Amino acid sequence: MQICVIGAGYVGLVTATCFAEMGNQVICVERDPQRVARLAQGEVPIYEPGLESMLRAQLASGQLSFSAQLNSGIRRAEIIFIAVGTPSGEDGSADLSHVLAVADELGERLEHACLIVDKSTVPVGTAERVEQRINAGLARRGKRVRVSVASNPEFLKEGSAVEDFMRPDRVIVGCEDERGRELLRRLYAPFLRNHDRLLCMGVRAAEFSKYAANAFLATKISFINEMAGICARLGVDIEEVRRGIGSDRRIGTHFIYAGCGYGGSCFPKDVKALIRTAEHEGIEPVILRAVEARNALQKTLLFQALREHFNGHLQGRVVALWGLAFKPGTDDLREAPSLVLLEALLIAGARVQACDPAATAAVAARYPEAVQSGQLVLSESPYAVTQGADALVLVTEWKQFRQPDFPRIRGAMRMPVLFDGRNIYEAEQLAELGFLYRGIGRPASGSCKASAA
Ligand SMILES: NC(=O)c1ccc[n+]([C@@H]2O[C@H](COP(=O)([O-])OP(=O)(O)OC[C@H]3O[C@@H](n4cnc5c(N)ncnc54)[C@H](O)[C@@H]3O)[C@@H](O)[C@H]2O)c1
């Protein structure tokens, strides 16, 4: 099939590459010419496991190409996917300016009938708006063709995006016309060989499903985080509770890990946008507001714990941070809990030595003054950042941090204090190794003495 994907971000790039991998002819259109130039050389501007090798293979085979020109992308396309960003607007609702700008451009340039598909996360009614705008543009130019717009929200997870796209749990297709549904069914058939999980529904239901899915997952996280807070007061370990409740299949084991809050490009903005939608419809979003409020609190917990540990005096303290990206497997910093902690530490006068396998360049670009003054030191070595530290804080649970050489770390640190923002370590083991250990929703264990180092 001839496919055009508009937008070469996390979603557009993965979508374009995976469709090409399945034998389609794909042109990915991106408005940033520098990004296009890099991509055309096989240089992937984002960190996403498995993407670069697949993209290079498809570039070499000629199945995939990149362009900054919309015309060349859409000329022969049977299906055009819109995969541009929908960030939070000033009032928290989804900012549709990029999506609607694409609709206007399509109305000005399309010459033939084809299926347009919204892959971006957009509020209910957006496909109708996009369709009207494109068709109004076509009518203004005296074209007789008309397009229809379907919704095909994307559920990939950064960090395992290629795997998720190639083997989706389900594909949701919201499409009102039979021809469009058939086209999408054919396109996705190779991805759903083992289980036919293509769910067809109305366009509006498809649009809403994406928000409901993200809101539900965010709710699970905020729920367990609230339980963790109560556990901490009662001297109960949330990790035991998590195992206790997760074995109930009605609850399930996913998304019930207590931690220092969720971030990323999706949950925060999608919960916000759904709150605005509910308000607009006269519904008080009681649960969604609580989910958001709990998450905002959760992101401040590690700083509060550090401040408490140092009796309010963080000036001159050396704090090592492990993990900056909003989750493992990505370089994405959008809404990352690490940034809330990092900024609070810098303001409090601490020196921060931070390590992340993928996101240090992006953090350096965000805080150039702190890097220049030496208050923020960035490294890709987890051990280097523990040198002389008064505390180590695990923020993002990259695999590299799961089983470190703790005796070596203890030797490097000035004080062996570990704040585990994702509860990935064994409290007792760390106490035995001489660390003071604090998790989220877990009783503190161990005590610390200044290390010889
Ligand atoms: N990132 C995720 O994990 C994820 C997962 C599922 C759904 N989504 C949704 O998918 C959408 C895209 O997300 P993303 O993270 O890929 O965004 P992104 O910001 O990483 O990428 C968007 C890209 O679109 C380009 N763009 C904007 N306007 C354009 C135009 N007129 N023509 C061509 N290119 C244009 C931008 O330059 C940018 O490169 C959002 O609605 C998001 O909510 C994201």
The ligand as an SDF file (V2000), in Angstrom:
LIG
                    3D

 44 48  0  0  0  0  0  0  0  0999 V2000
    4.8170    9.5010   22.5040 N   0  0  0  0  0  0  0  0  0  0  0  0
    4.0300    8.4850   22.7980 C   0  0  0  0  0  0  0  0  0  0  0  0
    4.3960    7.5560   23.5140 O   0  0  0  0  0  0  0  0  0  0  0  0
    2.6150    8.4350   22.2510 C   0  0  0  0  0  0  0  0  0  0  0  0
    1.9010    7.2320   22.3390 C   0  0  0  0  0  0  0  0  0  0  0  0
    0.6260    7.1820   21.8300 C   0  0  0  0  0  0  0  0  0  0  0  0
    0.0510    8.3150   21.2610 C   0  0  0  0  0  0  0  0  0  0  0  0
    0.7550    9.4720   21.2040 N   0  0  0  0  0  0  0  0  0  0  0  0
    0.1330   10.6370   20.5720 C   0  0  0  0  0  0  0  0  0  0  0  0
    0.6520   10.7470   19.2450 O   0  0  0  0  0  0  0  0  0  0  0  0
    0.7900   12.1250   18.8820 C   0  0  0  0  0  0  0  0  0  0  0  0
    2.2270   12.4090   18.4980 C   0  0  0  0  0  0  0  0  0  0  0  0
    3.0400   12.2200   19.6380 O   0  0  0  0  0  0  0  0  0  0  0  0
    4.6360   12.2300   19.5530 P   0  0  0  0  0  0  0  0  0  0  0  0
    5.1250   11.8990   20.9070 O   0  0  0  0  0  0  0  0  0  0  0  0
    5.0710   11.4060   18.3970 O   0  0  0  0  0  0  0  0  0  0  0  0
    4.8830   13.7830   19.2200 O   0  0  0  0  0  0  0  0  0  0  0  0
    6.2550   14.5000   18.8940 P   0  0  0  0  0  0  0  0  0  0  0  0
    6.1060   15.8790   19.4020 O   0  0  0  0  0  0  0  0  0  0  0  0
    7.4010   13.6450   19.3070 O   0  0  0  0  0  0  0  0  0  0  0  0
    6.2910   14.5460   17.2870 O   0  0  0  0  0  0  0  0  0  0  0  0
    5.4460   15.2990   16.4710 C   0  0  0  0  0  0  0  0  0  0  0  0
    6.2020   15.6080   15.1710 C   0  0  0  0  0  0  0  0  0  0  0  0
    5.2820   16.1990   14.2490 O   0  0  0  0  0  0  0  0  0  0  0  0
    5.9600   17.2260   13.5490 C   0  0  0  0  0  0  0  0  0  0  0  0
    4.9740   18.1400   12.9560 N   0  0  0  0  0  0  0  0  0  0  0  0
    4.1810   19.0460   13.5810 C   0  0  0  0  0  0  0  0  0  0  0  0
    3.4140   19.6970   12.6800 N   0  0  0  0  0  0  0  0  0  0  0  0
    3.7130   19.1790   11.4630 C   0  0  0  0  0  0  0  0  0  0  0  0
    3.2530   19.4250   10.1330 C   0  0  0  0  0  0  0  0  0  0  0  0
    2.3330   20.3530    9.8780 N   0  0  0  0  0  0  0  0  0  0  0  0
    3.7860   18.7060    9.1250 N   0  0  0  0  0  0  0  0  0  0  0  0
    4.7380   17.7850    9.3660 C   0  0  0  0  0  0  0  0  0  0  0  0
    5.2180   17.5010   10.5930 N   0  0  0  0  0  0  0  0  0  0  0  0
    4.7090   18.1850   11.6330 C   0  0  0  0  0  0  0  0  0  0  0  0
    6.8470   17.8720   14.6130 C   0  0  0  0  0  0  0  0  0  0  0  0
    7.8880   18.6390   14.0480 O   0  0  0  0  0  0  0  0  0  0  0  0
    7.3360   16.6290   15.3830 C   0  0  0  0  0  0  0  0  0  0  0  0
    8.5370   16.1140   14.8340 O   0  0  0  0  0  0  0  0  0  0  0  0
    0.2850   12.9220   20.0880 C   0  0  0  0  0  0  0  0  0  0  0  0
   -1.0620   13.2170   19.9000 O   0  0  0  0  0  0  0  0  0  0  0  0
    0.4560   11.9580   21.2350 C   0  0  0  0  0  0  0  0  0  0  0  0
   -0.4370   12.2170   22.2890 O   0  0  0  0  0  0  0  0  0  0  0  0
    2.0310    9.5510   21.6780 C   0  0  0  0  0  0  0  0  0  0  0  0
  1  2  1  0
  2  3  2  0
  2  4  1  0
  4  5  1  0
  4 44  2  0
  5  6  2  0
  6  7  1  0
  7  8  2  0
  8  9  1  0
  8 44  1  0
  9 10  1  0
  9 42  1  0
 10 11  1  0
 11 12  1  0
 11 40  1  0
 12 13  1  0
 13 14  1  0
 14 15  2  0
 14 16  1  0
 14 17  1  0
 17 18  1  0
 18 19  2  0
 18 20  1  0
 18 21  1  0
 21 22  1  0
 22 23  1  0
 23 24  1  0
 23 38  1  0
 24 25  1  0
 25 26  1  0
 25 36  1  0
 26 27  1  0
 26 35  1  0
 27 28  2  0
 28 29  1  0
 29 30  1  0
 29 35  2  0
 30 31  1  0
 30 32  2  0
 32 33  1  0
 33 34  2  0
 34 35  1  0
 36 37  1  0
 36 38  1  0
 38 39  1  0
 40 41  1  0
 40 42  1  0
 42 43  1  0
M  CHG  2   8   1  16  -1
M  END
$$$$
